[in-house]
Amino acid sequence: YAIFTLLESTGMRPGEMRALEIDSYDPEDKSVTIYQAATYEFEDITDLKKNPKSMAILATPKSEYGVRTLEISDIAVAALHDWLEEKASHPSEAVRNSKYIFSDKYGSFKPESTCQSLLYRYKEKYAINDMEVTFYKFRHTMCTRLLLAGTPIKVVQALMGDNTAEMVMKVYAHLEKEMARENAKPFY
């Protein structure tokens, strides 16, 4: 639940969520600071018939726009509070002492496959398999809400951590026609 509320209220990338450290969360300010993301490093391609091996790593965001502080909702603050209390009483010392908000059982950042399993189990439990819920849907929904609320594209770009405003519009161009029609109504 803490993962879902955090993604829903920020629109952060799933890799950014997985790499969040406890020190990057400020419950008083109701914010999280994004300064790294969990991603993969691939070995050099030597044979086109074989997939290169990969290793999960932490990396700085792709650009300066990726480093940002995001406000989080009261619901996300409450969910994170409950999650961190539960984490503090976990039987595993590695989990209790982990610097990551969402750690694995060894205290490292939670692997993508584990997060996908959590999402799958949630979809099964609540019978929402046909809704195409993914962790990136939270990001797309947040961007869509911001754009439909009339938030300037440069502000959306900054909140989403995208390199350019063009990237925002490229990904969310389906809103362009809807927004154009809505904004033109007062003229007719």
CNS distance restraints for C-alpha pairs under 8 A (distance, minus, plus):
assign (resid   1 and name CA) (resid   5 and name CA) 6.16 0.50 0.50
assign (resid   1 and name CA) (resid  79 and name CA) 6.89 0.50 0.50
assign (resid   2 and name CA) (resid   6 and name CA) 6.04 0.50 0.50
assign (resid   2 and name CA) (resid  76 and name CA) 6.49 0.50 0.50
assign (resid   2 and name CA) (resid  79 and name CA) 4.88 0.50 0.50
assign (resid   2 and name CA) (resid  80 and name CA) 5.50 0.50 0.50
assign (resid   2 and name CA) (resid  83 and name CA) 6.52 0.50 0.50
assign (resid   3 and name CA) (resid   7 and name CA) 6.16 0.50 0.50
assign (resid   3 and name CA) (resid  17 and name CA) 7.71 0.50 0.50
assign (resid   4 and name CA) (resid   8 and name CA) 5.93 0.50 0.50
assign (resid   5 and name CA) (resid   9 and name CA) 6.07 0.50 0.50
assign (resid   5 and name CA) (resid  75 and name CA) 6.84 0.50 0.50
assign (resid   5 and name CA) (resid  76 and name CA) 4.95 0.50 0.50
assign (resid   5 and name CA) (resid  79 and name CA) 7.19 0.50 0.50
assign (resid   6 and name CA) (resid  10 and name CA) 6.17 0.50 0.50
assign (resid   6 and name CA) (resid  72 and name CA) 6.91 0.50 0.50
assign (resid   6 and name CA) (resid  73 and name CA) 7.95 0.50 0.50
assign (resid   6 and name CA) (resid  76 and name CA) 5.31 0.50 0.50
assign (resid   7 and name CA) (resid  11 and name CA) 5.26 0.50 0.50
assign (resid   7 and name CA) (resid  12 and name CA) 5.90 0.50 0.50
assign (resid   7 and name CA) (resid  13 and name CA) 7.77 0.50 0.50
assign (resid   7 and name CA) (resid  14 and name CA) 7.66 0.50 0.50
assign (resid   7 and name CA) (resid  17 and name CA) 7.47 0.50 0.50
assign (resid   7 and name CA) (resid 135 and name CA) 7.57 0.50 0.50
assign (resid   7 and name CA) (resid 138 and name CA) 5.83 0.50 0.50
assign (resid   7 and name CA) (resid 139 and name CA) 6.98 0.50 0.50
assign (resid   8 and name CA) (resid 138 and name CA) 5.18 0.50 0.50
assign (resid   8 and name CA) (resid 139 and name CA) 7.25 0.50 0.50
assign (resid   8 and name CA) (resid 141 and name CA) 7.87 0.50 0.50
assign (resid   8 and name CA) (resid 142 and name CA) 6.86 0.50 0.50
assign (resid   9 and name CA) (resid  71 and name CA) 7.90 0.50 0.50
assign (resid   9 and name CA) (resid  72 and name CA) 5.53 0.50 0.50
assign (resid   9 and name CA) (resid  73 and name CA) 5.75 0.50 0.50
assign (resid   9 and name CA) (resid  76 and name CA) 7.03 0.50 0.50
assign (resid   9 and name CA) (resid 142 and name CA) 7.37 0.50 0.50
assign (resid  10 and name CA) (resid  70 and name CA) 6.41 0.50 0.50
assign (resid  10 and name CA) (resid  71 and name CA) 6.97 0.50 0.50
assign (resid  10 and name CA) (resid  72 and name CA) 6.14 0.50 0.50
assign (resid  10 and name CA) (resid 139 and name CA) 7.55 0.50 0.50
assign (resid  10 and name CA) (resid 142 and name CA) 7.02 0.50 0.50
assign (resid  11 and name CA) (resid 138 and name CA) 5.73 0.50 0.50
assign (resid  11 and name CA) (resid 139 and name CA) 3.86 0.50 0.50
assign (resid  11 and name CA) (resid 140 and name CA) 7.15 0.50 0.50
assign (resid  11 and name CA) (resid 141 and name CA) 7.50 0.50 0.50
assign (resid  11 and name CA) (resid 142 and name CA) 5.19 0.50 0.50
assign (resid  11 and name CA) (resid 143 and name CA) 7.05 0.50 0.50
assign (resid  11 and name CA) (resid 160 and name CA) 6.63 0.50 0.50
assign (resid  12 and name CA) (resid  16 and name CA) 6.31 0.50 0.50
assign (resid  12 and name CA) (resid  17 and name CA) 6.69 0.50 0.50
assign (resid  12 and name CA) (resid 139 and name CA) 6.02 0.50 0.50
assign (resid  12 and name CA) (resid 160 and name CA) 6.61 0.50 0.50
assign (resid  13 and name CA) (resid  17 and name CA) 6.45 0.50 0.50
assign (resid  13 and name CA) (resid 135 and name CA) 7.91 0.50 0.50
assign (resid  13 and name CA) (resid 136 and name CA) 6.77 0.50 0.50
assign (resid  13 and name CA) (resid 139 and name CA) 6.60 0.50 0.50
assign (resid  14 and name CA) (resid  18 and name CA) 6.26 0.50 0.50
assign (resid  14 and name CA) (resid 135 and name CA) 6.16 0.50 0.50
assign (resid  14 and name CA) (resid 136 and name CA) 6.85 0.50 0.50
assign (resid  15 and name CA) (resid  19 and name CA) 6.31 0.50 0.50
assign (resid  15 and name CA) (resid  37 and name CA) 4.92 0.50 0.50
assign (resid  15 and name CA) (resid  38 and name CA) 4.55 0.50 0.50
assign (resid  15 and name CA) (resid  39 and name CA) 6.26 0.50 0.50
assign (resid  15 and name CA) (resid 112 and name CA) 7.81 0.50 0.50
assign (resid  16 and name CA) (resid  20 and name CA) 6.31 0.50 0.50
assign (resid  16 and name CA) (resid  34 and name CA) 6.64 0.50 0.50
assign (resid  16 and name CA) (resid  36 and name CA) 6.25 0.50 0.50
assign (resid  16 and name CA) (resid  37 and name CA) 4.19 0.50 0.50
assign (resid  16 and name CA) (resid  38 and name CA) 6.25 0.50 0.50
assign (resid  17 and name CA) (resid  37 and name CA) 7.40 0.50 0.50
assign (resid  18 and name CA) (resid  37 and name CA) 7.09 0.50 0.50
assign (resid  18 and name CA) (resid  38 and name CA) 6.17 0.50 0.50
assign (resid  18 and name CA) (resid 100 and name CA) 7.95 0.50 0.50
assign (resid  18 and name CA) (resid 101 and name CA) 7.94 0.50 0.50
assign (resid  18 and name CA) (resid 102 and name CA) 6.25 0.50 0.50
assign (resid  18 and name CA) (resid 103 and name CA) 7.87 0.50 0.50
assign (resid  18 and name CA) (resid 109 and name CA) 5.92 0.50 0.50
assign (resid  18 and name CA) (resid 110 and name CA) 5.78 0.50 0.50
assign (resid  18 and name CA) (resid 111 and name CA) 7.51 0.50 0.50
assign (resid  18 and name CA) (resid 112 and name CA) 7.79 0.50 0.50
assign (resid  19 and name CA) (resid  36 and name CA) 6.32 0.50 0.50
assign (resid  19 and name CA) (resid  37 and name CA) 5.16 0.50 0.50
assign (resid  19 and name CA) (resid  38 and name CA) 5.34 0.50 0.50
assign (resid  19 and name CA) (resid  58 and name CA) 7.00 0.50 0.50
assign (resid  19 and name CA) (resid 100 and name CA) 6.72 0.50 0.50
assign (resid  19 and name CA) (resid 102 and name CA) 7.87 0.50 0.50
assign (resid  19 and name CA) (resid 109 and name CA) 5.87 0.50 0.50
assign (resid  19 and name CA) (resid 110 and name CA) 7.85 0.50 0.50
assign (resid  20 and name CA) (resid  24 and name CA) 6.55 0.50 0.50
assign (resid  20 and name CA) (resid  25 and name CA) 7.92 0.50 0.50
assign (resid  20 and name CA) (resid  34 and name CA) 7.14 0.50 0.50
assign (resid  20 and name CA) (resid  36 and name CA) 7.55 0.50 0.50
assign (resid  20 and name CA) (resid  37 and name CA) 7.75 0.50 0.50
assign (resid  20 and name CA) (resid 100 and name CA) 5.80 0.50 0.50
assign (resid  20 and name CA) (resid 101 and name CA) 5.92 0.50 0.50
assign (resid  20 and name CA) (resid 102 and name CA) 7.37 0.50 0.50
assign (resid  21 and name CA) (resid  25 and name CA) 7.17 0.50 0.50
assign (resid  21 and name CA) (resid  99 and name CA) 5.39 0.50 0.50
assign (resid  21 and name CA) (resid 100 and name CA) 4.17 0.50 0.50
assign (resid  21 and name CA) (resid 101 and name CA) 5.41 0.50 0.50
assign (resid  22 and name CA) (resid  99 and name CA) 5.71 0.50 0.50
assign (resid  22 and name CA) (resid 100 and name CA) 5.67 0.50 0.50
assign (resid  22 and name CA) (resid 101 and name CA) 5.26 0.50 0.50
assign (resid  23 and name CA) (resid  99 and name CA) 7.60 0.50 0.50
assign (resid  24 and name CA) (resid  32 and name CA) 5.44 0.50 0.50
assign (resid  24 and name CA) (resid  33 and name CA) 5.06 0.50 0.50
assign (resid  24 and name CA) (resid  34 and name CA) 7.20 0.50 0.50
assign (resid  25 and name CA) (resid  30 and name CA) 7.84 0.50 0.50
assign (resid  25 and name CA) (resid  31 and name CA) 6.06 0.50 0.50
assign (resid  25 and name CA) (resid  32 and name CA) 4.46 0.50 0.50
assign (resid  25 and name CA) (resid  33 and name CA) 6.61 0.50 0.50
assign (resid  26 and name CA) (resid  30 and name CA) 5.75 0.50 0.50
assign (resid  26 and name CA) (resid  31 and name CA) 5.32 0.50 0.50
assign (resid  26 and name CA) (resid  32 and name CA) 6.14 0.50 0.50
assign (resid  27 and name CA) (resid  31 and name CA) 6.55 0.50 0.50
assign (resid  27 and name CA) (resid  77 and name CA) 6.38 0.50 0.50
assign (resid  29 and name CA) (resid  71 and name CA) 7.80 0.50 0.50
assign (resid  30 and name CA) (resid  71 and name CA) 5.70 0.50 0.50
assign (resid  30 and name CA) (resid  72 and name CA) 5.46 0.50 0.50
assign (resid  30 and name CA) (resid  73 and name CA) 7.13 0.50 0.50
assign (resid  30 and name CA) (resid  74 and name CA) 7.48 0.50 0.50
assign (resid  30 and name CA) (resid  77 and name CA) 6.54 0.50 0.50
assign (resid  31 and name CA) (resid  69 and name CA) 6.54 0.50 0.50
assign (resid  31 and name CA) (resid  70 and name CA) 5.34 0.50 0.50
assign (resid  31 and name CA) (resid  71 and name CA) 4.23 0.50 0.50
assign (resid  31 and name CA) (resid  72 and name CA) 5.29 0.50 0.50
assign (resid  32 and name CA) (resid  69 and name CA) 5.62 0.50 0.50
assign (resid  32 and name CA) (resid  70 and name CA) 5.43 0.50 0.50
assign (resid  32 and name CA) (resid  71 and name CA) 6.60 0.50 0.50
assign (resid  32 and name CA) (resid  72 and name CA) 7.22 0.50 0.50
assign (resid  33 and name CA) (resid  67 and name CA) 7.41 0.50 0.50
assign (resid  33 and name CA) (resid  68 and name CA) 5.72 0.50 0.50
assign (resid  33 and name CA) (resid  69 and name CA) 4.14 0.50 0.50
assign (resid  33 and name CA) (resid  70 and name CA) 6.27 0.50 0.50
assign (resid  34 and name CA) (resid  66 and name CA) 7.13 0.50 0.50
assign (resid  34 and name CA) (resid  67 and name CA) 5.33 0.50 0.50
assign (resid  34 and name CA) (resid  68 and name CA) 5.31 0.50 0.50
assign (resid  34 and name CA) (resid  69 and name CA) 6.07 0.50 0.50
assign (resid  34 and name CA) (resid  70 and name CA) 7.75 0.50 0.50
assign (resid  35 and name CA) (resid  60 and name CA) 6.25 0.50 0.50
assign (resid  35 and name CA) (resid  61 and name CA) 6.64 0.50 0.50
assign (resid  35 and name CA) (resid  66 and name CA) 7.09 0.50 0.50
assign (resid  35 and name CA) (resid  67 and name CA) 4.78 0.50 0.50
assign (resid  35 and name CA) (resid  68 and name CA) 6.92 0.50 0.50
assign (resid  36 and name CA) (resid  58 and name CA) 6.46 0.50 0.50
assign (resid  36 and name CA) (resid  59 and name CA) 5.50 0.50 0.50
assign (resid  36 and name CA) (resid  60 and name CA) 4.47 0.50 0.50
assign (resid  36 and name CA) (resid  61 and name CA) 5.63 0.50 0.50
assign (resid  36 and name CA) (resid  67 and name CA) 7.55 0.50 0.50
assign (resid  37 and name CA) (resid  58 and name CA) 5.54 0.50 0.50
assign (resid  37 and name CA) (resid  59 and name CA) 5.49 0.50 0.50
assign (resid  37 and name CA) (resid  60 and name CA) 6.29 0.50 0.50
assign (resid  37 and name CA) (resid  61 and name CA) 6.37 0.50 0.50
assign (resid  38 and name CA) (resid  56 and name CA) 6.86 0.50 0.50
assign (resid  38 and name CA) (resid  57 and name CA) 5.73 0.50 0.50
assign (resid  38 and name CA) (resid  58 and name CA) 4.55 0.50 0.50
assign (resid  38 and name CA) (resid  59 and name CA) 6.39 0.50 0.50
assign (resid  38 and name CA) (resid 109 and name CA) 7.77 0.50 0.50
assign (resid  39 and name CA) (resid  56 and name CA) 5.74 0.50 0.50
assign (resid  39 and name CA) (resid  57 and name CA) 5.50 0.50 0.50
assign (resid  39 and name CA) (resid  58 and name CA) 6.05 0.50 0.50
assign (resid  39 and name CA) (resid  59 and name CA) 6.75 0.50 0.50
assign (resid  40 and name CA) (resid  54 and name CA) 6.06 0.50 0.50
assign (resid  40 and name CA) (resid  55 and name CA) 5.43 0.50 0.50
assign (resid  40 and name CA) (resid  56 and name CA) 4.52 0.50 0.50
assign (resid  40 and name CA) (resid  57 and name CA) 5.60 0.50 0.50
assign (resid  40 and name CA) (resid  58 and name CA) 7.99 0.50 0.50
assign (resid  41 and name CA) (resid  54 and name CA) 5.44 0.50 0.50
assign (resid  41 and name CA) (resid  55 and name CA) 5.31 0.50 0.50
assign (resid  41 and name CA) (resid  56 and name CA) 6.44 0.50 0.50
assign (resid  41 and name CA) (resid  57 and name CA) 6.59 0.50 0.50
assign (resid  42 and name CA) (resid  52 and name CA) 6.19 0.50 0.50
assign (resid  42 and name CA) (resid  53 and name CA) 5.80 0.50 0.50
assign (resid  42 and name CA) (resid  54 and name CA) 4.31 0.50 0.50
assign (resid  42 and name CA) (resid  55 and name CA) 6.54 0.50 0.50
assign (resid  43 and name CA) (resid  52 and name CA) 5.68 0.50 0.50
assign (resid  43 and name CA) (resid  53 and name CA) 5.67 0.50 0.50
assign (resid  43 and name CA) (resid  54 and name CA) 6.27 0.50 0.50
assign (resid  44 and name CA) (resid  52 and name CA) 6.76 0.50 0.50
assign (resid  45 and name CA) (resid  51 and name CA) 7.75 0.50 0.50
assign (resid  45 and name CA) (resid  52 and name CA) 5.78 0.50 0.50
assign (resid  46 and name CA) (resid  52 and name CA) 7.98 0.50 0.50
assign (resid  47 and name CA) (resid  51 and name CA) 7.95 0.50 0.50
assign (resid  56 and name CA) (resid 111 and name CA) 7.77 0.50 0.50
assign (resid  61 and name CA) (resid  65 and name CA) 7.87 0.50 0.50
assign (resid  61 and name CA) (resid  66 and name CA) 4.98 0.50 0.50
assign (resid  61 and name CA) (resid  67 and name CA) 6.51 0.50 0.50
assign (resid  62 and name CA) (resid  66 and name CA) 6.52 0.50 0.50
assign (resid  63 and name CA) (resid  67 and name CA) 7.72 0.50 0.50
assign (resid  63 and name CA) (resid 163 and name CA) 6.45 0.50 0.50
assign (resid  64 and name CA) (resid 163 and name CA) 7.91 0.50 0.50
assign (resid  65 and name CA) (resid 158 and name CA) 6.27 0.50 0.50
assign (resid  65 and name CA) (resid 161 and name CA) 4.84 0.50 0.50
assign (resid  65 and name CA) (resid 162 and name CA) 6.12 0.50 0.50
assign (resid  65 and name CA) (resid 163 and name CA) 5.94 0.50 0.50
assign (resid  66 and name CA) (resid 160 and name CA) 7.74 0.50 0.50
assign (resid  66 and name CA) (resid 161 and name CA) 4.24 0.50 0.50
assign (resid  66 and name CA) (resid 162 and name CA) 6.63 0.50 0.50
assign (resid  66 and name CA) (resid 163 and name CA) 7.75 0.50 0.50
assign (resid  67 and name CA) (resid 161 and name CA) 7.06 0.50 0.50
assign (resid  68 and name CA) (resid 158 and name CA) 7.69 0.50 0.50
assign (resid  68 and name CA) (resid 159 and name CA) 7.36 0.50 0.50
assign (resid  68 and name CA) (resid 161 and name CA) 7.08 0.50 0.50
assign (resid  70 and name CA) (resid 159 and name CA) 6.97 0.50 0.50
assign (resid  72 and name CA) (resid  76 and name CA) 6.13 0.50 0.50
assign (resid  72 and name CA) (resid  77 and name CA) 6.74 0.50 0.50
assign (resid  73 and name CA) (resid  77 and name CA) 6.27 0.50 0.50
assign (resid  74 and name CA) (resid  78 and name CA) 6.18 0.50 0.50
assign (resid  75 and name CA) (resid  79 and name CA) 6.11 0.50 0.50
assign (resid  76 and name CA) (resid  80 and name CA) 5.95 0.50 0.50
assign (resid  77 and name CA) (resid  81 and name CA) 6.04 0.50 0.50
assign (resid  78 and name CA) (resid  82 and name CA) 6.26 0.50 0.50
assign (resid  79 and name CA) (resid  83 and name CA) 6.05 0.50 0.50
assign (resid  80 and name CA) (resid  84 and name CA) 5.95 0.50 0.50
assign (resid  81 and name CA) (resid  85 and name CA) 6.21 0.50 0.50
assign (resid  82 and name CA) (resid  86 and name CA) 6.20 0.50 0.50
assign (resid  83 and name CA) (resid  87 and name CA) 6.06 0.50 0.50
assign (resid  84 and name CA) (resid  88 and name CA) 6.04 0.50 0.50
assign (resid  84 and name CA) (resid 101 and name CA) 7.21 0.50 0.50
assign (resid  85 and name CA) (resid  89 and name CA) 6.63 0.50 0.50
assign (resid  86 and name CA) (resid  90 and name CA) 6.33 0.50 0.50
assign (resid  87 and name CA) (resid  95 and name CA) 6.75 0.50 0.50
assign (resid  87 and name CA) (resid  96 and name CA) 5.67 0.50 0.50
assign (resid  88 and name CA) (resid  95 and name CA) 7.94 0.50 0.50
assign (resid  88 and name CA) (resid  96 and name CA) 4.94 0.50 0.50
assign (resid  88 and name CA) (resid  97 and name CA) 7.85 0.50 0.50
assign (resid  89 and name CA) (resid  96 and name CA) 6.77 0.50 0.50
assign (resid  90 and name CA) (resid  95 and name CA) 6.63 0.50 0.50
assign (resid  90 and name CA) (resid  96 and name CA) 5.86 0.50 0.50
assign (resid  91 and name CA) (resid  95 and name CA) 7.96 0.50 0.50
assign (resid  91 and name CA) (resid  96 and name CA) 7.70 0.50 0.50
assign (resid  92 and name CA) (resid  96 and name CA) 6.32 0.50 0.50
assign (resid  92 and name CA) (resid 105 and name CA) 7.24 0.50 0.50
assign (resid  93 and name CA) (resid  97 and name CA) 5.98 0.50 0.50
assign (resid  94 and name CA) (resid  98 and name CA) 5.86 0.50 0.50
assign (resid  94 and name CA) (resid 105 and name CA) 6.68 0.50 0.50
assign (resid  94 and name CA) (resid 106 and name CA) 5.39 0.50 0.50
assign (resid  94 and name CA) (resid 107 and name CA) 4.73 0.50 0.50
assign (resid  95 and name CA) (resid 103 and name CA) 6.42 0.50 0.50
assign (resid  95 and name CA) (resid 104 and name CA) 6.96 0.50 0.50
assign (resid  95 and name CA) (resid 105 and name CA) 5.75 0.50 0.50
assign (resid  95 and name CA) (resid 106 and name CA) 6.45 0.50 0.50
assign (resid  95 and name CA) (resid 107 and name CA) 4.84 0.50 0.50
assign (resid  96 and name CA) (resid 107 and name CA) 7.86 0.50 0.50
assign (resid  97 and name CA) (resid 107 and name CA) 7.13 0.50 0.50
assign (resid  98 and name CA) (resid 103 and name CA) 6.61 0.50 0.50
assign (resid  98 and name CA) (resid 107 and name CA) 4.63 0.50 0.50
assign (resid  98 and name CA) (resid 108 and name CA) 6.85 0.50 0.50
assign (resid  99 and name CA) (resid 103 and name CA) 7.98 0.50 0.50
assign (resid  99 and name CA) (resid 107 and name CA) 7.51 0.50 0.50
assign (resid 100 and name CA) (resid 107 and name CA) 7.32 0.50 0.50
assign (resid 100 and name CA) (resid 108 and name CA) 6.91 0.50 0.50
assign (resid 100 and name CA) (resid 109 and name CA) 5.93 0.50 0.50
assign (resid 102 and name CA) (resid 109 and name CA) 6.33 0.50 0.50
assign (resid 102 and name CA) (resid 110 and name CA) 5.85 0.50 0.50
assign (resid 103 and name CA) (resid 107 and name CA) 5.26 0.50 0.50
assign (resid 103 and name CA) (resid 108 and name CA) 5.32 0.50 0.50
assign (resid 103 and name CA) (resid 109 and name CA) 4.56 0.50 0.50
assign (resid 103 and name CA) (resid 110 and name CA) 4.74 0.50 0.50
assign (resid 104 and name CA) (resid 108 and name CA) 5.54 0.50 0.50
assign (resid 104 and name CA) (resid 109 and name CA) 5.89 0.50 0.50
assign (resid 104 and name CA) (resid 110 and name CA) 4.67 0.50 0.50
assign (resid 104 and name CA) (resid 111 and name CA) 7.18 0.50 0.50
assign (resid 110 and name CA) (resid 114 and name CA) 6.70 0.50 0.50
assign (resid 110 and name CA) (resid 115 and name CA) 7.07 0.50 0.50
assign (resid 111 and name CA) (resid 115 and name CA) 6.57 0.50 0.50
assign (resid 112 and name CA) (resid 116 and name CA) 6.16 0.50 0.50
assign (resid 113 and name CA) (resid 117 and name CA) 6.17 0.50 0.50
assign (resid 114 and name CA) (resid 118 and name CA) 6.29 0.50 0.50
assign (resid 115 and name CA) (resid 119 and name CA) 6.30 0.50 0.50
assign (resid 116 and name CA) (resid 120 and name CA) 6.11 0.50 0.50
assign (resid 117 and name CA) (resid 121 and name CA) 6.13 0.50 0.50
assign (resid 118 and name CA) (resid 122 and name CA) 6.18 0.50 0.50
assign (resid 119 and name CA) (resid 123 and name CA) 6.15 0.50 0.50
assign (resid 119 and name CA) (resid 134 and name CA) 7.56 0.50 0.50
assign (resid 119 and name CA) (resid 135 and name CA) 7.99 0.50 0.50
assign (resid 120 and name CA) (resid 124 and name CA) 6.18 0.50 0.50
assign (resid 121 and name CA) (resid 125 and name CA) 6.03 0.50 0.50
assign (resid 122 and name CA) (resid 126 and name CA) 6.20 0.50 0.50
assign (resid 123 and name CA) (resid 127 and name CA) 5.66 0.50 0.50
assign (resid 123 and name CA) (resid 128 and name CA) 4.97 0.50 0.50
assign (resid 123 and name CA) (resid 129 and name CA) 5.33 0.50 0.50
assign (resid 123 and name CA) (resid 133 and name CA) 7.80 0.50 0.50
assign (resid 124 and name CA) (resid 128 and name CA) 6.66 0.50 0.50
assign (resid 124 and name CA) (resid 129 and name CA) 6.44 0.50 0.50
assign (resid 128 and name CA) (resid 132 and name CA) 7.92 0.50 0.50
assign (resid 128 and name CA) (resid 133 and name CA) 7.82 0.50 0.50
assign (resid 129 and name CA) (resid 133 and name CA) 7.43 0.50 0.50
assign (resid 133 and name CA) (resid 137 and name CA) 6.25 0.50 0.50
assign (resid 134 and name CA) (resid 138 and name CA) 7.37 0.50 0.50
assign (resid 135 and name CA) (resid 139 and name CA) 7.38 0.50 0.50
assign (resid 136 and name CA) (resid 140 and name CA) 6.31 0.50 0.50
assign (resid 137 and name CA) (resid 141 and name CA) 5.89 0.50 0.50
assign (resid 138 and name CA) (resid 142 and name CA) 6.17 0.50 0.50
assign (resid 139 and name CA) (resid 143 and name CA) 6.30 0.50 0.50
assign (resid 139 and name CA) (resid 160 and name CA) 7.98 0.50 0.50
assign (resid 140 and name CA) (resid 144 and name CA) 6.05 0.50 0.50
assign (resid 140 and name CA) (resid 172 and name CA) 7.86 0.50 0.50
assign (resid 141 and name CA) (resid 145 and name CA) 6.07 0.50 0.50
assign (resid 142 and name CA) (resid 146 and name CA) 6.21 0.50 0.50
assign (resid 143 and name CA) (resid 147 and name CA) 6.20 0.50 0.50
assign (resid 143 and name CA) (resid 156 and name CA) 6.81 0.50 0.50
assign (resid 143 and name CA) (resid 160 and name CA) 7.31 0.50 0.50
assign (resid 143 and name CA) (resid 172 and name CA) 7.83 0.50 0.50
assign (resid 144 and name CA) (resid 148 and name CA) 6.04 0.50 0.50
assign (resid 144 and name CA) (resid 172 and name CA) 7.20 0.50 0.50
assign (resid 144 and name CA) (resid 175 and name CA) 7.53 0.50 0.50
assign (resid 145 and name CA) (resid 149 and name CA) 6.02 0.50 0.50
assign (resid 146 and name CA) (resid 150 and name CA) 6.59 0.50 0.50
assign (resid 146 and name CA) (resid 151 and name CA) 5.40 0.50 0.50
assign (resid 146 and name CA) (resid 156 and name CA) 6.65 0.50 0.50
assign (resid 147 and name CA) (resid 151 and name CA) 5.35 0.50 0.50
assign (resid 147 and name CA) (resid 152 and name CA) 7.29 0.50 0.50
assign (resid 147 and name CA) (resid 153 and name CA) 7.18 0.50 0.50
assign (resid 147 and name CA) (resid 156 and name CA) 7.30 0.50 0.50
assign (resid 147 and name CA) (resid 175 and name CA) 7.90 0.50 0.50
assign (resid 148 and name CA) (resid 175 and name CA) 7.86 0.50 0.50
assign (resid 148 and name CA) (resid 179 and name CA) 7.00 0.50 0.50
assign (resid 151 and name CA) (resid 155 and name CA) 6.63 0.50 0.50
assign (resid 151 and name CA) (resid 156 and name CA) 6.59 0.50 0.50
assign (resid 152 and name CA) (resid 156 and name CA) 6.42 0.50 0.50
assign (resid 153 and name CA) (resid 157 and name CA) 5.99 0.50 0.50
assign (resid 153 and name CA) (resid 165 and name CA) 6.09 0.50 0.50
assign (resid 153 and name CA) (resid 168 and name CA) 7.48 0.50 0.50
assign (resid 154 and name CA) (resid 158 and name CA) 6.27 0.50 0.50
assign (resid 154 and name CA) (resid 165 and name CA) 5.90 0.50 0.50
assign (resid 155 and name CA) (resid 159 and name CA) 6.20 0.50 0.50
assign (resid 156 and name CA) (resid 160 and name CA) 5.97 0.50 0.50
assign (resid 156 and name CA) (resid 168 and name CA) 7.65 0.50 0.50
assign (resid 157 and name CA) (resid 161 and name CA) 5.88 0.50 0.50
assign (resid 157 and name CA) (resid 162 and name CA) 5.21 0.50 0.50
assign (resid 157 and name CA) (resid 163 and name CA) 7.26 0.50 0.50
assign (resid 157 and name CA) (resid 164 and name CA) 6.55 0.50 0.50
assign (resid 157 and name CA) (resid 165 and name CA) 5.58 0.50 0.50
assign (resid 157 and name CA) (resid 168 and name CA) 6.33 0.50 0.50
assign (resid 158 and name CA) (resid 162 and name CA) 6.61 0.50 0.50
assign (resid 162 and name CA) (resid 167 and name CA) 6.65 0.50 0.50
assign (resid 162 and name CA) (resid 168 and name CA) 6.92 0.50 0.50
assign (resid 163 and name CA) (resid 167 and name CA) 6.90 0.50 0.50
assign (resid 164 and name CA) (resid 168 and name CA) 6.95 0.50 0.50
assign (resid 165 and name CA) (resid 169 and name CA) 6.44 0.50 0.50
assign (resid 166 and name CA) (resid 170 and name CA) 5.90 0.50 0.50
assign (resid 167 and name CA) (resid 171 and name CA) 6.19 0.50 0.50
assign (resid 168 and name CA) (resid 172 and name CA) 5.98 0.50 0.50
assign (resid 168 and name CA) (resid 173 and name CA) 7.88 0.50 0.50
assign (resid 169 and name CA) (resid 173 and name CA) 4.88 0.50 0.50
assign (resid 169 and name CA) (resid 176 and name CA) 7.85 0.50 0.50
assign (resid 172 and name CA) (resid 176 and name CA) 7.68 0.50 0.50
assign (resid 173 and name CA) (resid 177 and name CA) 7.90 0.50 0.50
assign (resid 174 and name CA) (resid 178 and name CA) 7.44 0.50 0.50
assign (resid 175 and name CA) (resid 179 and name CA) 5.88 0.50 0.50
assign (resid 176 and name CA) (resid 180 and name CA) 5.98 0.50 0.50
assign (resid 177 and name CA) (resid 181 and name CA) 6.14 0.50 0.50
assign (resid 178 and name CA) (resid 182 and name CA) 6.22 0.50 0.50
assign (resid 179 and name CA) (resid 183 and name CA) 5.96 0.50 0.50
assign (resid 180 and name CA) (resid 184 and name CA) 6.05 0.50 0.50
assign (resid 181 and name CA) (resid 185 and name CA) 6.58 0.50 0.50
assign (resid 184 and name CA) (resid 188 and name CA) 7.09 0.50 0.50
